[in-house]
């Protein structure tokens, strides 16, 4: 790509670079102001039980970023003919932009915004360190927030543990009162006491409870996230708050195992709404609780998906520099629409859309992209994998096996090509690696088969209640996570449940037609016959037995039609990202002395 620089004198070049830097920082500040406004409004939506608005707000917020980037690109092109500027102008604009981040509260997000704008103006050949932030230029350590990112409570001086917990809940200042605050505090105390072994440790003078200032809002719940230090001991916790049957607020549980807290932040769930002046402070706090959770995933789960993507890419580059294995085809049955490859040492898979699909697939490339976008914008209820979407992804050619390269050039020559030492993938999706359910079942014992089949049916149920029909129910389209949770990840045939027509197979008019193997009834595009699934899903006796034990009703059209009616009445299900037996309403509590 040849660019013809606009000749300018030194003074005007400096003024132009300064104006570009200022336009970029103003564009980002506008974006984050709107982002915070949407997140801050989550508190009122929760208080007033405006659940449908909760879902709409999450979807709308996802679009904010691209809208602001587009606005900024248009401004730079309109005011400065940005695409015609020479290299030195962009280098100077970047340096001046860095200067504007010295006392900024969200410098890492602003750097990513800079990248997003400039890469839409410049050709990817120019994506060099000179023009974009491949590494962060500004440290996010110790950025002050007003108010601070978390509040502190001291049991020694604050009236004891119970009084601190009670005050912590009151300090959220929700306008909707608690149904029974004293009861909830008692329950928290009892469960916490069980967790520490039935006897409170001696409270040290420096014992401190910390709770992040903004609750984490999602679906019908608000989550308080905190930790407690007592000398050398440390505990982490998450406390979901919901609306009770009487309409008042109720503490639904206290989650004390770090791995269960990590599950709250699974990418298979909807993003949280959190009001953060300094998001990096929230990330640092969460990383103390979940040290194995990548920063990229935490940023994404807080609704900052573009920052999550930036962090992921940096992690990928770092991993490529510190590993030497090759990209290979991912295990499992090869798909008719997507080709999947992976780096064995890295816990993600790369998915590209083939140029030509299997004959049974009636969809286009743009149609597949629309399905992935649909999943990005809905409540994934813990059962659908989120993806990172990349364009013009450059990966070192030397890291590709010859076999995989041959496959990619065969199945997707329009989007995979070589440039120098790199393989450029024009478009791909990246998601967390899971064990394909069909492979998991092949090596599973009886108990594991029963658990996995039960999880598979639960995934289908929960997606249905969220108005999603997977379309292709085959085991290979579901994966098993490290926590043995079953998640769906093949999206080319998903539909809104309410767009499907669930039918019973009509009786055959005669025995000859019944035995012919050809349908004797008409089938429209969105017709679904649940009773057929038993034939192609339940051939193995152990799998069939487990499925019929837990999910026989999924083979009956009544379940699907009744679920459609619930959705059409706009009744929203409660989806709990923690086990039912952790909920206080399902536990027995003794009166405290």
N, C-alpha and C positions, 0 to 999 in steps of 0.2 A: 504494500500500500504506500503510495507516494503522497506526501503531504506538502503543499506549497505554503511555506510560512508567510505570514503577513509582515512586511518590513515595518519596523517601528524603531523609534529612537530609544535610548536607555531610559530616559525619564518616563516616557509613556509606557514602556514595557513594565517598569516597576509598578506604575499606577494600575495597569491592567492586571498584573499578578495579584496585587493587593485587593482589587475589586473582585477578582475571581475567588480568592480565599474568603473574603467577607460574604459573598453570595453563597458559598458552600456552607459556611457556619450558620448563616441565617436559615438556609434550607433545612439543615439538620435540626436546629433549635425549634423551628416550626413543627417538624415531624415529632420530636420528642415531647413537645408541649401537648400536642394532640394525643399522643400515646398515653401520657400521664393522665390527661383529662379522662380518657376512656377507662383507664384502670381505676382512677379514684372514684368514678361513678359506680363501680362495682359494689361499694359499701352500701349505697342507697338502694341499688337493685336487690341486694341480698336482704336488707331490712324490710323492704316492701314486697318481697316474694314475687318479683317480676321475672319469672324464670324464662319465659320465651325471649325477653329482652336480653337476658344473660347470654343465651346462645347466639342471638343476632350480633351482640356487641363483640363477642370473640371473633366471629367471622368477619365483621367489618374492620376490626383492628388489624387483621392480617393484611388487608389491602392498603392500609395507610402508607406503608413504607414505599411501595412501588409508585403510589400516587405522588408522594413528595419527591422521589428521585426524578420522576418524569417532569415535574414542575421545575426542578433545578436544572435539568438538562436543557429544557426549553429556554430557560432564562439565560444560561451561559451561551447557548447558540445564538439567541436573539440579540443579546447585548454585546457579546465579545467575539462572535464567529469562532467559537471555541475550537471547533474541529480543524481550523486552519492555523492555529497557533503553533509555534515551533517548540522544540523540546525544552529549551531554556525557560520558556514562559511557564510550562507545567512544573518544571523543577522548582522554580522560584515560588509559584503559587503554593506548592506543597510545603515549602519551608515556612512561608508566611502563615499558612493554615496551622502548622504545628505550634507556632507562637501564640495563636489564639486559643490553644487547648491547655495552656499552662495551668490556669485556675478553673478549668472546666470541670463540671461534675460528671460528665459522661464522655470522657475523651476517647475511650475505646470504641464506643458506638459512633462517635463523630468520624473517627478514622475509617470505619467501615462504610459510612455514608459517603465519604470522599471517594473511596474505591468504587462504590456502586455507580456514582455519577460519572467519574472519569472513564470507567471501562465501557460505558455506553457511548462515550464520545470518541474514544481512541480504539483503534484496531487491536486485537489481542496480541499482535506482534510487539506492541509497545507496553504490555503489562510487565514492566520491569520495576525493580526497587526504586528507580529514580522517579517514577510517576505514581506509584501506589504504595500503600502500607502493607507490605508482605509481613513484616514484623511490627509490633506496636512501637510507637515512638515515645509515648507518654506512659509513665507508670500509673497503675490504678491503686497502688498501695496507699493506705492512710488518707484517702480523700475524705474530708469532713462533710458531714451531712447535717442539715438542720430541719427537723430534729434528727438526732443520731439514728443510725440504722436500727439499733435495738435498744430496748429498755432494760434496766437492771433492778432486781429486787433482792433484799438482803434479809434472810430469815432471822438472823441474830438481832437486828435492830428494827425489823419490820413487823414484829409481833408473832413470829414463828412461821413455819412452812405453810400452814393452812391459810393464815391471813394474807401471805404473799400471793398464793394461788388465787384467792378470792379477789384481791385487788388487781391482779393481772387481768382477770376477766372483765372486771368493771372498767378498767382503763381503756378498753376498746371503744367505749362510749357508743355502743349501738343504741339506736332509739327504740328498738324492739326489746322489751325486758326479757330476762331469763324466766323460764317457767318455774324453776325451783333451784336457785343458785346454790343454796346451802347443800341440797342433796347432791348436786353435781360436784361440788368441791369435796364432799365426803367420798364420792365414788372415785374421783381422781386420786385422793389420798390412799384409799384402800388398794387400788390397782398398782400404784407406785410402790406401796409398801411390799406387796407381793413380789414386785420386780426386783427389789433390793434384798430379798431373802427373808422377809417377815419381820425385820427389825431395822429401825432407822439408824444409820451410822451417826456417830457423834457429829453435831453440826459445828464445823470449824468457824473461826471468827471471820474468815474471808469467804464463807459460803455465799454463792451468788447464783441467782436465776436470771437468765437472759432470754428475752423473747423479741423476735423481729417486730419492728414497729407496725408494719402493714400486714394484716392477715392476707392469706392466699385464697382468693375466691375462685371457685370453679363449680359449675352446675348449681346444685342447691346447697352447697356447703361453703363454710369459711374455715380455713385451717390456720391455727396458731402454731408457729414453728419456733422451738426454743431449745435451750440446753441448760444444764445446771452443773456448776463446779463446786466441789466441796473438798478442799485440800487437793490431793492428787487424784481424786475420783471425778469422773465426768459422765453425765448421762445426757442423751438427746431425746427429744420427744416431739410429736406432732399431735395436735388436739383438734379434731374436727367438730365444728359447731353447726347444728342444723336447726330447722324449725320443728318444734314438737307438735303433737296432736292438738294441743290447746292453742297453738299459734305462737307461744313463747319460744325463746331460744333454749336449746338443750345441748349440753356437751355430750356428744354421741359416743366418744371413746377417747382413750389416750394411747397413742402408738409409741412404744418405747424401744423397739428393736430397730437399729439403723437400717437393716436391709428392708424392713417393711416401709420405713420412711422413704427409702430409695424407690420403692414401687410406686409411691404417690407421684413421683416425678418421671414415670415411664413415658417414653415417647409415643406409646400407644394410646395415650389419653389426651384430652383437650388441654390447651395451654391455660395457665393460671392468669388471673388478673391481680396484679400487685402494684401498689403505688410506691414507686422508688425514686427518690431524688438521685441517689448514688447506687446504680444497679450493681457495680462491682463489689460494694460492701455486702450486699445480699448474697452474691455468689461466694465470697470468701466465707461468710457465715455458714452457708449450706455445705460448702466443701469440707468444713470442719466436721460436720455431721456425716457427710457421704464422701469420704476421700477417694473412693473408687469411681465416682460418677464424674465423667468428663465435664469440664467447664462448658464445652460446646452444648451438651445436652441440657445443662442447667439454664444457660441463657435462652435456649430454644423454649424450654418449658415455662419460662417467665414471659413468653410472648415476643422475645427478641430473636426471632428466627434467623434474621440476616447476620446478627452477631454470632449466633450459634454456628452458622455456615462458615463464617470467617475463622472461628476458632477450630472448627473441624478441619478446614483446609490446612491451617498451620500445623495441627497435630499430624495430618497425613504427610505433609512434607517432612516433618521431623522424623516420623516413623520410616519413611522411605530412605532417609539418610542414615538410619541406624538399623537397617535390616538388609537382607540380600536375597530373600526368597522371591519367587516369580508369581505374577498374576496367572491364575488358572481358572478353568471353568468351575463354577460352584457345583457341589454334589446335588443329586436329585434328578428328577425327570425333566428333561429339557422342555421349556415352554414353547407354545405355538406363537406367542406374541413377543415375549421378552427373552433376551439372552442374558444370563447372569454369570458374572465372574467375580473373583475375590483374590485377595492376598491372604494366604493361610495364616500369616502371623498377625493379621489385623481383623478386629471383630466386626467388620462391615462387609456388605456385598454391593456390587456395582451392577445396575440393571439398565440395559439399553433396549430400545424398541427396534425390532427387526424391520427390514425394508419390506419383506413379504411375510404374511401371516399364514397359518394353517388354514385349509379350506373351510373348516368348521367355524372360523372366526369372522363375524360380520361386523368389522369395526375398522376405522382408519387410524393413522398415527395421531392425528389431532383429537380423535375420539378417545384414544388411550390417555393422552395428556389431560383431557377434560376429566376423566375418571380420577386421576391422581389429584387434580386440583379439587375435585369434589371431596375427596377424603381429607385433604388439608383443611377444609373449611367446616367440617362437621364434627360433632362430638364422637370421638373414636372409642369411647367407653372402655378403654383398656383392651380392645380386641382387634384393632387395626393398626398396622405399623405406620408410623410417620416416616417421611422420606425427605432427604435433602436433594434439591434439584440443581444440577450444574449444567452450564453451557460452556463449550470450548474448554473442557478439562484437559490439561496437559499432563501426561504420565510418561515416565521414562521408558523408551522402547526396550531397553535392555532388561527390564523387569517383566516382560511378557514372554511366556513360553511360546515357541513356534506354533504349537498346536492351537493355542488360544488365538494368536494373531490370525491364523488361517481361518478360524471360525468367525472371528469378528469381520474380517474382510469379505467373507462369504455371506453372512446373514445381514450385515448392516453397512455395506460399502458407501452408502450416501452420508453416513455420519461418523465413520471411523477412518482416519487417514494419517499418514506419516508427515511430520514436519521436522526435519533435522534429526535430532536424537530423541524426539518425543512422539508419542502416539496422541493425537488430538481426538477427543471424543466430543462431538458437537453438542450432544445432549445425553444426559444420563440421570438416573436416580440412585441415591445411595441410602441404604438403610441398615439397621442393626442386623447382624447375622443371627439366624436361628436354625435349629435342626428341623428340616422338613418333617412334617408329622408322619408321612408314609415311611420314611427311613427310621424314625424313632420307634414306630410300632413294630417294625421288622425285628428290632433288637430288644424289645421290651419284654419283661416278665408279666405274669398274669395281673399283679396288682398295678403295675405301671400302665398296662393296656387299659384296665378299667378306669384309672385316674385320667389318662389322656383322652379316652373316648368321652368321659363325662365332661372334661374341659372343652372338648371340641363342640359338643352339643350346647354347652353354656355359652360358648363364643357365638354360635349361630343365634341363640335366643336373645342375647344381649344386643347384638347388632340389629336384630329384628325390632326390638323395642326402641332402638334409636333410629328406626326407619331406614335400615340398610338391609338389602338382600344380597348375599355374596354372589349369586348367579352360578358360579362354578363351585360345587360343594366338595370336589375331590380332595382327598387327604393331602395331596402334594401341594395344595394351595394354602395350607396352614402350616405354621411353624410352632415349635416348642421353645420357650425362652429358658434362660438359666434358672428361673424360679418355677419351671414346669408349668407355666401358663401357656395356653394355646392362643395364638394370634393369627389373624388372617392377613395375607400380604399379596394376593393376586387380584388386581383391581379392574382388569379389562372388561369384566362382565357384571360388575356391581350395578345395582339399580336402587332407586328409592323403593322401599317396600310398598308404598302406596301406589306406585306405578305398575305393580305386578298384578296379574290376574290369576289367582290360585283356584285351580279347578280339580274336580274329581274326574277320573277316567270314566267315560260313559260305558255302559255294558255293550259288548259286541253284539251286533245284530244276529250273528250266527256263529257256530263253532269254527267254521272254515276261516272266517275273517279273524277270529281270535287267535288261531294257530298260525296265521300267515306271517307274523313278524312285522307286518306293516301296520301303521296306525289306521284305524277305521274312523277316526274323528279328526276334525280340523284343528290346527294348532297355529295360533297367532304369535307374533313376535314375543310378547311379554307374558304368554301363558306359562304357568308353572304347575306341575303335577307332583305334589310331594310324595305320593305313594310309590312313584317310580324309584325314589332314592334307595329304597331297600335293596333293589336289584343290583345296582352298580356300586353301592357303598358298603354293603353288609355281607359280602361273600364269605368272609372268614368267621367261623363259629364264635370265637372269643370276642371279636369285635361286635358281632351281631348281638350276642348276649348282653354285653355291657350297654350298647346303645339302646336296646329295647328296655333295659332295666331303668334307665334314667330319662330317655328322650323319645319314647314311643310316640308321644303326641306330636313330635315334629314331622311324622309321616302322615299326619291327618290334616286335611285342608282347614278344619275348624280352628286350629291354633293360629294359622296364618291370617285367616279372615278376621278372627277376633282381635288379633294384634293390630291389624289395619284399622279396625274400628276405634280402638283405643287411641291410636295416633291421630286419626281424623277428628276425634273429640278434643285434640290438643292436650291430652293428659301426658305429662312428662314423668318418666320413670325416675326413681332414685337409683343411682349407680354408686355403690360404695367401693372405693379402691382399697379396701381392707376386709378381712374375713368377718362374716356375720357374728362369729363367736367373740369378737373383740368389742362389739357394740354393747354399751352399758345396759340397753334394754333387754339383752339376751343373757345377762349374767345375774347371779344371785349375790346380793350384798347384805351384810349384817349391819345392824345399827352400830354406829361408833359409840364407844363409852364416853 
